[in-house]
Amino acid sequence: MLLDATGLRCPLPVLRARKRLVALAPGAVLDVLADDPAAEGDMRAFCQAAGHRLLAVSEAAPGVSRFRIARGP
């Protein structure tokens, strides 16, 4: 599943990701696109606090990061 959070600023990318992850089965993967410079730190902190796994962070396009998150138990 893909969540496009480009154009959104903190904390909206994390809040939208949280909402999508709740609807997924444990272990399911969500890809989040975000262009907020604070998104990487926010996503890492969110995943750690919520028990999700941040599988990968990559550049989807110039200035846009892709976060691959596996839903926790």
N, CA, C, O and CB atoms as a CASP TS submission, in Angstrom:
PFRMAT TS
TARGET T0000
AUTHOR 0000-0000-0000
METHOD Language model
MODEL 1
PARENT N/A
ATOM      1  N   MET     1       0.849  -1.169   0.000  1.00  0.00           N
ATOM      2  CA  MET     1       0.000   0.000   0.000  1.00  0.00           C
ATOM      3  C   MET     1       0.898   1.236   0.000  1.00  0.00           C
ATOM      4  O   MET     1       1.964   1.234   0.615  1.00  0.00           O
ATOM      5  CB  MET     1      -0.968  -0.004   1.224  1.00  0.00           C
ATOM      6  N   LEU     2       0.471   2.272  -0.679  1.00  0.00           N
ATOM      7  CA  LEU     2       1.253   3.502  -0.790  1.00  0.00           C
ATOM      8  C   LEU     2       0.469   4.678  -0.222  1.00  0.00           C
ATOM      9  O   LEU     2      -0.710   4.862  -0.524  1.00  0.00           O
ATOM     10  CB  LEU     2       1.637   3.772  -2.258  1.00  0.00           C
ATOM     11  N   LEU     3       1.141   5.466   0.603  1.00  0.00           N
ATOM     12  CA  LEU     3       0.584   6.701   1.145  1.00  0.00           C
ATOM     13  C   LEU     3       1.447   7.850   0.641  1.00  0.00           C
ATOM     14  O   LEU     3       2.638   7.915   0.948  1.00  0.00           O
ATOM     15  CB  LEU     3       0.528   6.673   2.721  1.00  0.00           C
ATOM     16  N   ASP     4       0.861   8.744  -0.122  1.00  0.00           N
ATOM     17  CA  ASP     4       1.589   9.912  -0.623  1.00  0.00           C
ATOM     18  C   ASP     4       1.345  11.078   0.330  1.00  0.00           C
ATOM     19  O   ASP     4       0.266  11.670   0.339  1.00  0.00           O
ATOM     20  CB  ASP     4       1.145  10.277  -2.083  1.00  0.00           C
ATOM     21  N   ALA     5       2.358  11.401   1.129  1.00  0.00           N
ATOM     22  CA  ALA     5       2.262  12.501   2.091  1.00  0.00           C
ATOM     23  C   ALA     5       3.108  13.690   1.650  1.00  0.00           C
ATOM     24  O   ALA     5       3.460  14.540   2.468  1.00  0.00           O
ATOM     25  CB  ALA     5       2.699  12.032   3.486  1.00  0.00           C
ATOM     26  N   THR     6       3.437  13.754   0.360  1.00  0.00           N
ATOM     27  CA  THR     6       4.211  14.895  -0.116  1.00  0.00           C
ATOM     28  C   THR     6       3.367  16.156   0.016  1.00  0.00           C
ATOM     29  O   THR     6       2.152  16.138  -0.182  1.00  0.00           O
ATOM     30  CB  THR     6       4.668  14.687  -1.588  1.00  0.00           C
ATOM     31  N   GLY     7       4.036  17.239   0.354  1.00  0.00           N
ATOM     32  CA  GLY     7       3.359  18.509   0.541  1.00  0.00           C
ATOM     33  C   GLY     7       2.832  18.716   1.955  1.00  0.00           C
ATOM     34  O   GLY     7       2.413  19.819   2.308  1.00  0.00           O
ATOM     35  N   LEU     8       2.850  17.665   2.762  1.00  0.00           N
ATOM     36  CA  LEU     8       2.381  17.768   4.147  1.00  0.00           C
ATOM     37  C   LEU     8       3.560  18.019   5.072  1.00  0.00           C
ATOM     38  O   LEU     8       4.661  17.522   4.835  1.00  0.00           O
ATOM     39  CB  LEU     8       1.624  16.487   4.572  1.00  0.00           C
ATOM     40  N   ARG     9       3.333  18.774   6.105  1.00  0.00           N
ATOM     41  CA  ARG     9       4.382  19.084   7.077  1.00  0.00           C
ATOM     42  C   ARG     9       4.083  18.409   8.399  1.00  0.00           C
ATOM     43  O   ARG     9       2.947  18.039   8.693  1.00  0.00           O
ATOM     44  CB  ARG     9       4.516  20.604   7.274  1.00  0.00           C
ATOM     45  N   CYS    10       5.133  18.258   9.186  1.00  0.00           N
ATOM     46  CA  CYS    10       5.070  17.644  10.502  1.00  0.00           C
ATOM     47  C   CYS    10       3.930  18.250  11.307  1.00  0.00           C
ATOM     48  O   CYS    10       3.785  19.472  11.336  1.00  0.00           O
ATOM     49  CB  CYS    10       6.403  17.811  11.244  1.00  0.00           C
ATOM     50  N   PRO    11       3.136  17.442  11.948  1.00  0.00           N
ATOM     51  CA  PRO    11       3.204  15.991  12.137  1.00  0.00           C
ATOM     52  C   PRO    11       2.305  15.210  11.182  1.00  0.00           C
ATOM     53  O   PRO    11       2.095  14.016  11.395  1.00  0.00           O
ATOM     54  CB  PRO    11       2.837  15.651  13.551  1.00  0.00           C
ATOM     55  N   LEU    12       1.768  15.838  10.144  1.00  0.00           N
ATOM     56  CA  LEU    12       0.780  15.172   9.296  1.00  0.00           C
ATOM     57  C   LEU    12       1.261  13.888   8.621  1.00  0.00           C
ATOM     58  O   LEU    12       0.487  12.932   8.583  1.00  0.00           O
ATOM     59  CB  LEU    12       0.331  16.114   8.254  1.00  0.00           C
ATOM     60  N   PRO    13       2.498  13.794   8.079  1.00  0.00           N
ATOM     61  CA  PRO    13       2.892  12.516   7.480  1.00  0.00           C
ATOM     62  C   PRO    13       2.822  11.351   8.473  1.00  0.00           C
ATOM     63  O   PRO    13       2.378  10.259   8.119  1.00  0.00           O
ATOM     64  CB  PRO    13       4.300  12.624   6.924  1.00  0.00           C
ATOM     65  N   VAL    14       3.256  11.582   9.704  1.00  0.00           N
ATOM     66  CA  VAL    14       3.218  10.522  10.714  1.00  0.00           C
ATOM     67  C   VAL    14       1.773  10.201  11.094  1.00  0.00           C
ATOM     68  O   VAL    14       1.422   9.030  11.236  1.00  0.00           O
ATOM     69  CB  VAL    14       4.023  10.936  11.968  1.00  0.00           C
ATOM     70  N   LEU    15       0.946  11.206  11.257  1.00  0.00           N
ATOM     71  CA  LEU    15      -0.451  10.961  11.627  1.00  0.00           C
ATOM     72  C   LEU    15      -1.187  10.178  10.540  1.00  0.00           C
ATOM     73  O   LEU    15      -1.981   9.287  10.843  1.00  0.00           O
ATOM     74  CB  LEU    15      -1.171  12.289  11.893  1.00  0.00           C
ATOM     75  N   ARG    16      -0.928  10.505   9.291  1.00  0.00           N
ATOM     76  CA  ARG    16      -1.565   9.773   8.186  1.00  0.00           C
ATOM     77  C   ARG    16      -1.045   8.338   8.120  1.00  0.00           C
ATOM     78  O   ARG    16      -1.812   7.407   7.872  1.00  0.00           O
ATOM     79  CB  ARG    16      -1.312  10.493   6.840  1.00  0.00           C
ATOM     80  N   ALA    17       0.263   8.160   8.343  1.00  0.00           N
ATOM     81  CA  ALA    17       0.835   6.809   8.347  1.00  0.00           C
ATOM     82  C   ALA    17       0.221   5.981   9.474  1.00  0.00           C
ATOM     83  O   ALA    17      -0.126   4.817   9.271  1.00  0.00           O
ATOM     84  CB  ALA    17       2.376   6.866   8.500  1.00  0.00           C
ATOM     85  N   ARG    18       0.087   6.566  10.644  1.00  0.00           N
ATOM     86  CA  ARG    18      -0.493   5.846  11.784  1.00  0.00           C
ATOM     87  C   ARG    18      -1.912   5.385  11.456  1.00  0.00           C
ATOM     88  O   ARG    18      -2.282   4.248  11.748  1.00  0.00           O
ATOM     89  CB  ARG    18      -0.500   6.741  13.049  1.00  0.00           C
ATOM     90  N   LYS    19      -2.693   6.253  10.858  1.00  0.00           N
ATOM     91  CA  LYS    19      -4.074   5.908  10.508  1.00  0.00           C
ATOM     92  C   LYS    19      -4.120   4.747   9.519  1.00  0.00           C
ATOM     93  O   LYS    19      -4.940   3.840   9.663  1.00  0.00           O
ATOM     94  CB  LYS    19      -4.795   7.127   9.918  1.00  0.00           C
ATOM     95  N   ARG    20      -3.248   4.769   8.521  1.00  0.00           N
ATOM     96  CA  ARG    20      -3.215   3.686   7.531  1.00  0.00           C
ATOM     97  C   ARG    20      -2.730   2.380   8.148  1.00  0.00           C
ATOM     98  O   ARG    20      -3.280   1.317   7.862  1.00  0.00           O
ATOM     99  CB  ARG    20      -2.317   4.068   6.354  1.00  0.00           C
ATOM    100  N   LEU    21      -1.698   2.455   8.999  1.00  0.00           N
ATOM    101  CA  LEU    21      -1.138   1.245   9.593  1.00  0.00           C
ATOM    102  C   LEU    21      -2.145   0.533  10.491  1.00  0.00           C
ATOM    103  O   LEU    21      -2.174  -0.697  10.528  1.00  0.00           O
ATOM    104  CB  LEU    21       0.110   1.585  10.388  1.00  0.00           C
ATOM    105  N   VAL    22      -2.962   1.279  11.208  1.00  0.00           N
ATOM    106  CA  VAL    22      -3.969   0.674  12.088  1.00  0.00           C
ATOM    107  C   VAL    22      -4.921  -0.218  11.292  1.00  0.00           C
ATOM    108  O   VAL    22      -5.407  -1.224  11.809  1.00  0.00           O
ATOM    109  CB  VAL    22      -4.763   1.768  12.830  1.00  0.00           C
ATOM    110  N   ALA    23      -5.186   0.142  10.054  1.00  0.00           N
ATOM    111  CA  ALA    23      -6.121  -0.609   9.217  1.00  0.00           C
ATOM    112  C   ALA    23      -5.489  -1.846   8.578  1.00  0.00           C
ATOM    113  O   ALA    23      -6.197  -2.659   7.984  1.00  0.00           O
ATOM    114  CB  ALA    23      -6.670   0.289   8.136  1.00  0.00           C
ATOM    115  N   LEU    24      -4.172  -2.000   8.690  1.00  0.00           N
ATOM    116  CA  LEU    24      -3.474  -3.120   8.066  1.00  0.00           C
ATOM    117  C   LEU    24      -3.285  -4.269   9.050  1.00  0.00           C
ATOM    118  O   LEU    24      -3.314  -4.074  10.266  1.00  0.00           O
ATOM    119  CB  LEU    24      -2.120  -2.666   7.524  1.00  0.00           C
ATOM    120  N   ALA    25      -3.094  -5.458   8.512  1.00  0.00           N
ATOM    121  CA  ALA    25      -2.804  -6.633   9.336  1.00  0.00           C
ATOM    122  C   ALA    25      -1.360  -6.560   9.827  1.00  0.00           C
ATOM    123  O   ALA    25      -0.511  -5.970   9.158  1.00  0.00           O
ATOM    124  CB  ALA    25      -3.049  -7.949   8.538  1.00  0.00           C
ATOM    125  N   PRO    26      -1.071  -7.154  10.988  1.00  0.00           N
ATOM    126  CA  PRO    26       0.320  -7.189  11.460  1.00  0.00           C
ATOM    127  C   PRO    26       1.238  -7.792  10.391  1.00  0.00           C
ATOM    128  O   PRO    26       0.915  -8.811   9.780  1.00  0.00           O
ATOM    129  CB  PRO    26       0.426  -8.000  12.777  1.00  0.00           C
ATOM    130  N   GLY    27       2.377  -7.151  10.182  1.00  0.00           N
ATOM    131  CA  GLY    27       3.341  -7.603   9.188  1.00  0.00           C
ATOM    132  C   GLY    27       3.140  -6.989   7.812  1.00  0.00           C
ATOM    133  O   GLY    27       4.040  -7.047   6.974  1.00  0.00           O
ATOM    134  N   ALA    28       1.974  -6.402   7.566  1.00  0.00           N
ATOM    135  CA  ALA    28       1.719  -5.759   6.273  1.00  0.00           C
ATOM    136  C   ALA    28       2.640  -4.549   6.118  1.00  0.00           C
ATOM    137  O   ALA    28       3.071  -3.948   7.102  1.00  0.00           O
ATOM    138  CB  ALA    28       0.222  -5.331   6.148  1.00  0.00           C
ATOM    139  N   VAL    29       2.929  -4.211   4.875  1.00  0.00           N
ATOM    140  CA  VAL    29       3.896  -3.152   4.587  1.00  0.00           C
ATOM    141  C   VAL    29       3.194  -1.932   3.993  1.00  0.00           C
ATOM    142  O   VAL    29       2.332  -2.043   3.121  1.00  0.00           O
ATOM    143  CB  VAL    29       4.987  -3.663   3.625  1.00  0.00           C
ATOM    144  N   LEU    30       3.593  -0.777   4.492  1.00  0.00           N
ATOM    145  CA  LEU    30       3.106   0.509   3.995  1.00  0.00           C
ATOM    146  C   LEU    30       4.302   1.310   3.506  1.00  0.00           C
ATOM    147  O   LEU    30       5.290   1.458   4.224  1.00  0.00           O
ATOM    148  CB  LEU    30       2.318   1.291   5.101  1.00  0.00           C
ATOM    149  N   ASP    31       4.216   1.827   2.288  1.00  0.00           N
ATOM    150  CA  ASP    31       5.221   2.746   1.766  1.00  0.00           C
ATOM    151  C   ASP    31       4.671   4.158   1.904  1.00  0.00           C
ATOM    152  O   ASP    31       3.544   4.439   1.497  1.00  0.00           O
ATOM    153  CB  ASP    31       5.585   2.417   0.273  1.00  0.00           C
ATOM    154  N   VAL    32       5.475   5.040   2.478  1.00  0.00           N
ATOM    155  CA  VAL    32       5.069   6.432   2.677  1.00  0.00           C
ATOM    156  C   VAL    32       6.027   7.331   1.906  1.00  0.00           C
ATOM    157  O   VAL    32       7.243   7.223   2.062  1.00  0.00           O
ATOM    158  CB  VAL    32       5.051   6.807   4.198  1.00  0.00           C
ATOM    159  N   LEU    33       5.491   8.210   1.082  1.00  0.00           N
ATOM    160  CA  LEU    33       6.288   9.220   0.396  1.00  0.00           C
ATOM    161  C   LEU    33       6.123  10.531   1.145  1.00  0.00           C
ATOM    162  O   LEU    33       5.002  10.937   1.453  1.00  0.00           O
ATOM    163  CB  LEU    33       5.866   9.367  -1.104  1.00  0.00           C
ATOM    164  N   ALA    34       7.233  11.196   1.439  1.00  0.00           N
ATOM    165  CA  ALA    34       7.180  12.471   2.150  1.00  0.00           C
ATOM    166  C   ALA    34       8.338  13.356   1.711  1.00  0.00           C
ATOM    167  O   ALA    34       9.436  12.876   1.430  1.00  0.00           O
ATOM    168  CB  ALA    34       7.216  12.251   3.679  1.00  0.00           C
ATOM    169  N   ASP    35       8.069  14.663   1.659  1.00  0.00           N
ATOM    170  CA  ASP    35       9.123  15.610   1.296  1.00  0.00           C
ATOM    171  C   ASP    35       9.442  16.587   2.423  1.00  0.00           C
ATOM    172  O   ASP    35      10.209  17.530   2.223  1.00  0.00           O
ATOM    173  CB  ASP    35       8.722  16.379   0.056  1.00  0.00           C
ATOM    174  N   ASP    36       8.872  16.378   3.586  1.00  0.00           N
ATOM    175  CA  ASP    36       9.180  17.205   4.755  1.00  0.00           C
ATOM    176  C   ASP    36      10.572  16.820   5.256  1.00  0.00           C
ATOM    177  O   ASP    36      10.817  15.641   5.510  1.00  0.00           O
ATOM    178  CB  ASP    36       8.099  17.025   5.887  1.00  0.00           C
ATOM    179  N   PRO    37      11.492  17.780   5.408  1.00  0.00           N
ATOM    180  CA  PRO    37      12.841  17.454   5.879  1.00  0.00           C
ATOM    181  C   PRO    37      12.859  16.768   7.250  1.00  0.00           C
ATOM    182  O   PRO    37      13.804  16.041   7.556  1.00  0.00           O
ATOM    183  CB  PRO    37      13.668  18.712   5.941  1.00  0.00           C
ATOM    184  N   ALA    38      11.846  16.982   8.065  1.00  0.00           N
ATOM    185  CA  ALA    38      11.796  16.362   9.396  1.00  0.00           C
ATOM    186  C   ALA    38      11.204  14.954   9.364  1.00  0.00           C
ATOM    187  O   ALA    38      11.180  14.279  10.393  1.00  0.00           O
ATOM    188  CB  ALA    38      10.984  17.231  10.341  1.00  0.00           C
ATOM    189  N   ALA    39      10.734  14.504   8.224  1.00  0.00           N
ATOM    190  CA  ALA    39      10.009  13.234   8.149  1.00  0.00           C
ATOM    191  C   ALA    39      10.844  12.032   8.574  1.00  0.00           C
ATOM    192  O   ALA    39      10.326  11.137   9.242  1.00  0.00           O
ATOM    193  CB  ALA    39       9.512  13.019   6.750  1.00  0.00           C
ATOM    194  N   GLU    40      12.116  11.989   8.207  1.00  0.00           N
ATOM    195  CA  GLU    40      12.902  10.802   8.552  1.00  0.00           C
ATOM    196  C   GLU    40      13.006  10.623  10.061  1.00  0.00           C
ATOM    197  O   GLU    40      12.752   9.531  10.570  1.00  0.00           O
ATOM    198  CB  GLU    40      14.300  10.895   7.943  1.00  0.00           C
ATOM    199  N   GLY    41      13.368  11.655  10.768  1.00  0.00           N
ATOM    200  CA  GLY    41      13.451  11.553  12.221  1.00  0.00           C
ATOM    201  C   GLY    41      12.109  11.245  12.845  1.00  0.00           C
ATOM    202  O   GLY    41      12.016  10.452  13.781  1.00  0.00           O
ATOM    203  N   ASP    42      11.066  11.874  12.322  1.00  0.00           N
ATOM    204  CA  ASP    42       9.717  11.642  12.843  1.00  0.00           C
ATOM    205  C   ASP    42       9.272  10.202  12.613  1.00  0.00           C
ATOM    206  O   ASP    42       8.712   9.575  13.512  1.00  0.00           O
ATOM    207  CB  ASP    42       8.723  12.606  12.192  1.00  0.00           C
ATOM    208  N   MET    43       9.516   9.672  11.417  1.00  0.00           N
ATOM    209  CA  MET    43       9.105   8.294  11.104  1.00  0.00           C
ATOM    210  C   MET    43       9.876   7.289  11.955  1.00  0.00           C
ATOM    211  O   MET    43       9.305   6.314  12.442  1.00  0.00           O
ATOM    212  CB  MET    43       9.322   7.990   9.608  1.00  0.00           C
ATOM    213  N   ARG    44      11.169   7.529  12.131  1.00  0.00           N
ATOM    214  CA  ARG    44      11.966   6.621  12.968  1.00  0.00           C
ATOM    215  C   ARG    44      11.434   6.604  14.401  1.00  0.00           C
ATOM    216  O   ARG    44      11.256   5.536  14.986  1.00  0.00           O
ATOM    217  CB  ARG    44      13.457   7.039  12.959  1.00  0.00           C
ATOM    218  N   ALA    45      11.183   7.771  14.957  1.00  0.00           N
ATOM    219  CA  ALA    45      10.680   7.863  16.333  1.00  0.00           C
ATOM    220  C   ALA    45       9.292   7.230  16.448  1.00  0.00           C
ATOM    221  O   ALA    45       9.010   6.517  17.410  1.00  0.00           O
ATOM    222  CB  ALA    45      10.632   9.337  16.793  1.00  0.00           C
ATOM    223  N   PHE    46       8.440   7.488  15.480  1.00  0.00           N
ATOM    224  CA  PHE    46       7.094   6.916  15.489  1.00  0.00           C
ATOM    225  C   PHE    46       7.144   5.392  15.452  1.00  0.00           C
ATOM    226  O   PHE    46       6.478   4.728  16.247  1.00  0.00           O
ATOM    227  CB  PHE    46       6.281   7.445  14.302  1.00  0.00           C
ATOM    228  N   CYS    47       7.930   4.838  14.536  1.00  0.00           N
ATOM    229  CA  CYS    47       8.008   3.380  14.414  1.00  0.00           C
ATOM    230  C   CYS    47       8.529   2.746  15.700  1.00  0.00           C
ATOM    231  O   CYS    47       8.002   1.732  16.156  1.00  0.00           O
ATOM    232  CB  CYS    47       8.907   2.990  13.237  1.00  0.00           C
ATOM    233  N   GLN    48       9.545   3.336  16.269  1.00  0.00           N
ATOM    234  CA  GLN    48      10.103   2.799  17.505  1.00  0.00           C
ATOM    235  C   GLN    48       9.067   2.858  18.632  1.00  0.00           C
ATOM    236  O   GLN    48       8.904   1.885  19.368  1.00  0.00           O
ATOM    237  CB  GLN    48      11.375   3.575  17.903  1.00  0.00           C
ATOM    238  N   ALA    49       8.381   3.962  18.772  1.00  0.00           N
ATOM    239  CA  ALA    49       7.406   4.131  19.855  1.00  0.00           C
ATOM    240  C   ALA    49       6.173   3.245  19.669  1.00  0.00           C
ATOM    241  O   ALA    49       5.599   2.769  20.649  1.00  0.00           O
ATOM    242  CB  ALA    49       6.978   5.590  19.945  1.00  0.00           C
ATOM    243  N   ALA    50       5.765   3.022  18.420  1.00  0.00           N
ATOM    244  CA  ALA    50       4.529   2.284  18.145  1.00  0.00           C
ATOM    245  C   ALA    50       4.749   0.794  17.914  1.00  0.00           C
ATOM    246  O   ALA    50       3.783   0.042  17.788  1.00  0.00           O
ATOM    247  CB  ALA    50       3.847   2.871  16.946  1.00  0.00           C
ATOM    248  N   GLY    51       6.005   0.354  17.858  1.00  0.00           N
ATOM    249  CA  GLY    51       6.279  -1.067  17.660  1.00  0.00           C
ATOM    250  C   GLY    51       6.264  -1.519  16.211  1.00  0.00           C
ATOM    251  O   GLY    51       6.189  -2.717  15.937  1.00  0.00           O
ATOM    252  N   HIS    52       6.336  -0.576  15.282  1.00  0.00           N
ATOM    253  CA  HIS    52       6.417  -0.918  13.861  1.00  0.00           C
ATOM    254  C   HIS    52       7.893  -1.017  13.473  1.00  0.00           C
ATOM    255  O   HIS    52       8.766  -0.547  14.203  1.00  0.00           O
ATOM    256  CB  HIS    52       5.670   0.144  12.975  1.00  0.00           C
ATOM    257  N   ARG    53       8.166  -1.636  12.310  1.00  0.00           N
ATOM    258  CA  ARG    53       9.552  -1.754  11.840  1.00  0.00           C
ATOM    259  C   ARG    53       9.746  -0.872  10.614  1.00  0.00           C
ATOM    260  O   ARG    53       9.025  -0.990   9.623  1.00  0.00           O
ATOM    261  CB  ARG    53       9.909  -3.235  11.510  1.00  0.00           C
ATOM    262  N   LEU    54      10.733   0.010  10.700  1.00  0.00           N
ATOM    263  CA  LEU    54      11.105   0.821   9.543  1.00  0.00           C
ATOM    264  C   LEU    54      12.079  -0.027   8.736  1.00  0.00           C
ATOM    265  O   LEU    54      13.248  -0.163   9.100  1.00  0.00           O
ATOM    266  CB  LEU    54      11.743   2.222   9.967  1.00  0.00           C
ATOM    267  N   LEU    55      11.593  -0.593   7.645  1.00  0.00           N
ATOM    268  CA  LEU    55      12.383  -1.537   6.858  1.00  0.00           C
ATOM    269  C   LEU    55      13.423  -0.852   5.988  1.00  0.00           C
ATOM    270  O   LEU    55      14.527  -1.367   5.817  1.00  0.00           O
ATOM    271  CB  LEU    55      11.477  -2.369   5.994  1.00  0.00           C
ATOM    272  N   ALA    56      13.078   0.301   5.440  1.00  0.00           N
ATOM    273  CA  ALA    56      13.995   0.990   4.532  1.00  0.00           C
ATOM    274  C   ALA    56      13.603   2.453   4.388  1.00  0.00           C
ATOM    275  O   ALA    56      12.438   2.830   4.516  1.00  0.00           O
ATOM    276  CB  ALA    56      14.011   0.304   3.155  1.00  0.00           C
ATOM    277  N   VAL    57      14.614   3.253   4.119  1.00  0.00           N
ATOM    278  CA  VAL    57      14.423   4.656   3.759  1.00  0.00           C
ATOM    279  C   VAL    57      15.214   4.865   2.476  1.00  0.00           C
ATOM    280  O   VAL    57      16.407   4.564   2.426  1.00  0.00           O
ATOM    281  CB  VAL    57      14.891   5.650   4.917  1.00  0.00           C
ATOM    282  N   SER    58      14.563   5.375   1.447  1.00  0.00           N
ATOM    283  CA  SER    58      15.252   5.603   0.179  1.00  0.00           C
ATOM    284  C   SER    58      14.740   6.895  -0.444  1.00  0.00           C
ATOM    285  O   SER    58      13.741   7.467  -0.008  1.00  0.00           O
ATOM    286  CB  SER    58      15.049   4.404  -0.793  1.00  0.00           C
ATOM    287  N   GLU    59      15.451   7.335  -1.474  1.00  0.00           N
ATOM    288  CA  GLU    59      15.037   8.535  -2.195  1.00  0.00           C
ATOM    289  C   GLU    59      14.147   8.113  -3.362  1.00  0.00           C
ATOM    290  O   GLU    59      14.608   7.438  -4.282  1.00  0.00           O
ATOM    291  CB  GLU    59      16.276   9.353  -2.698  1.00  0.00           C
ATOM    292  N   ALA    60      12.889   8.505  -3.325  1.00  0.00           N
ATOM    293  CA  ALA    60      11.943   8.158  -4.386  1.00  0.00           C
ATOM    294  C   ALA    60      12.080   9.100  -5.576  1.00  0.00           C
ATOM    295  O   ALA    60      11.861   8.703  -6.721  1.00  0.00           O
ATOM    296  CB  ALA    60      10.510   8.193  -3.854  1.00  0.00           C
ATOM    297  N   ALA    61      12.441  10.342  -5.300  1.00  0.00           N
ATOM    298  CA  ALA    61      12.637  11.391  -6.304  1.00  0.00           C
ATOM    299  C   ALA    61      13.449  12.475  -5.605  1.00  0.00           C
ATOM    300  O   ALA    61      13.560  12.454  -4.379  1.00  0.00           O
ATOM    301  CB  ALA    61      11.249  11.955  -6.879  1.00  0.00           C
ATOM    302  N   PRO    62      14.012  13.411  -6.340  1.00  0.00           N
ATOM    303  CA  PRO    62      14.763  14.473  -5.672  1.00  0.00           C
ATOM    304  C   PRO    62      13.910  15.186  -4.616  1.00  0.00           C
ATOM    305  O   PRO    62      12.866  15.761  -4.924  1.00  0.00           O
ATOM    306  CB  PRO    62      15.276  15.485  -6.703  1.00  0.00           C
ATOM    307  N   GLY    63      14.376  15.135  -3.382  1.00  0.00           N
ATOM    308  CA  GLY    63      13.676  15.786  -2.281  1.00  0.00           C
ATOM    309  C   GLY    63      12.519  15.010  -1.689  1.00  0.00           C
ATOM    310  O   GLY    63      11.852  15.489  -0.772  1.00  0.00           O
ATOM    311  N   VAL    64      12.271  13.803  -2.207  1.00  0.00           N
ATOM    312  CA  VAL    64      11.155  12.975  -1.715  1.00  0.00           C
ATOM    313  C   VAL    64      11.705  11.657  -1.181  1.00  0.00           C
ATOM    314  O   VAL    64      12.390  10.924  -1.894  1.00  0.00           O
ATOM    315  CB  VAL    64      10.104  12.712  -2.847  1.00  0.00           C
ATOM    316  N   SER    65      11.402  11.369   0.066  1.00  0.00           N
ATOM    317  CA  SER    65      11.846  10.120   0.691  1.00  0.00           C
ATOM    318  C   SER    65      10.725   9.096   0.683  1.00  0.00           C
ATOM    319  O   SER    65       9.545   9.432   0.786  1.00  0.00           O
ATOM    320  CB  SER    65      12.327  10.369   2.130  1.00  0.00           C
ATOM    321  N   ARG    66      11.127   7.832   0.558  1.00  0.00           N
ATOM    322  CA  ARG    66      10.187   6.708   0.650  1.00  0.00           C
ATOM    323  C   ARG    66      10.534   5.939   1.919  1.00  0.00           C
ATOM    324  O   ARG    66      11.670   5.507   2.112  1.00  0.00           O
ATOM    325  CB  ARG    66      10.257   5.771  -0.631  1.00  0.00           C
ATOM    326  N   PHE    67       9.538   5.778   2.773  1.00  0.00           N
ATOM    327  CA  PHE    67       9.691   5.032   4.016  1.00  0.00           C
ATOM    328  C   PHE    67       8.895   3.743   3.889  1.00  0.00           C
ATOM    329  O   PHE    67       7.686   3.779   3.659  1.00  0.00           O
ATOM    330  CB  PHE    67       9.220   5.869   5.251  1.00  0.00           C
ATOM    331  N   ARG    68       9.563   2.606   4.037  1.00  0.00           N
ATOM    332  CA  ARG    68       8.894   1.304   3.977  1.00  0.00           C
ATOM    333  C   ARG    68       8.732   0.828   5.413  1.00  0.00           C
ATOM    334  O   ARG    68       9.715   0.582   6.112  1.00  0.00           O
ATOM    335  CB  ARG    68       9.707   0.257   3.104  1.00  0.00           C
ATOM    336  N   ILE    69       7.481   0.701   5.845  1.00  0.00           N
ATOM    337  CA  ILE    69       7.168   0.389   7.236  1.00  0.00           C
ATOM    338  C   ILE    69       6.350  -0.895   7.304  1.00  0.00           C
ATOM    339  O   ILE    69       5.354  -1.047   6.597  1.00  0.00           O
ATOM    340  CB  ILE    69       6.405   1.557   7.904  1.00  0.00           C
ATOM    341  N   ALA    70       6.782  -1.823   8.169  1.00  0.00           N
ATOM    342  CA  ALA    70       6.015  -3.042   8.425  1.00  0.00           C
ATOM    343  C   ALA    70       5.226  -2.840   9.710  1.00  0.00           C
ATOM    344  O   ALA    70       5.787  -2.450  10.735  1.00  0.00           O
ATOM    345  CB  ALA    70       6.949  -4.302   8.526  1.00  0.00           C
ATOM    346  N   ARG    71       3.933  -3.104   9.655  1.00  0.00           N
ATOM    347  CA  ARG    71       3.083  -2.931  10.837  1.00  0.00           C
ATOM    348  C   ARG    71       3.499  -3.922  11.915  1.00  0.00           C
ATOM    349  O   ARG    71       3.753  -5.096  11.645  1.00  0.00           O
ATOM    350  CB  ARG    71       1.583  -3.117  10.476  1.00  0.00           C
ATOM    351  N   GLY    72       3.560  -3.424  13.121  1.00  0.00           N
ATOM    352  CA  GLY    72       3.899  -4.256  14.265  1.00  0.00           C
ATOM    353  C   GLY    72       2.711  -5.082  14.717  1.00  0.00           C
ATOM    354  O   GLY    72       1.626  -5.008  14.140  1.00  0.00           O
ATOM    355  N   PRO    73       2.932  -5.875  15.763  1.00  0.00           N
ATOM    356  CA  PRO    73       1.861  -6.743  16.279  1.00  0.00           C
ATOM    357  C   PRO    73       0.708  -5.963  16.895  1.00  0.00           C
ATOM    358  O   PRO    73      -0.259  -6.561  17.367  1.00  0.00           O
ATOM    359  CB  PRO    73       2.423  -7.697  17.308  1.00  0.00           C
TER
END
